[in-house]
Amino acid sequence: MKVWIQRGALIAAMAAVAWMAAAQRGGAPDPQQDVQLPSGKSQRDEILKAEREQNIKDAAQLVDLAQQLQVELEKNDRFVFSIATMKKTDDIEKLARKIRSRMRHN
């Protein structure tokens, strides 16, 4: 038991020294600090712009897949669904998750 306490104290002391050294060096770069691209534009703004454009494209694809799914459901029997229909629902779910994760990233 005493050995574990000594090891814990040693690890805590090493962590404190590492933290103080990082603080003196300036530590990790601030994630909120904006990086300027060579063109003079903000890197964060360019990333957000690209993600927005991709979200718009994915949303259009999502609408298309949902319409295709609706047509397939209307023409299928009420008890039998094709594998393609089930795959389409999986594709819709994956696409929606991709859009949601991009939106939560910001």
Secondary structure, DSSP 8 states (H G I E B T S, - for coil): -HHHHHHHHHHHHHHHHHHHHHHHHT-S--TTS--B-TTSSBHHHHHHHHHHHHHHHHHHHHHHHHHHHHHHHHHS-SS---HHHHHHHHHHHHHHHHHHHHHHH-
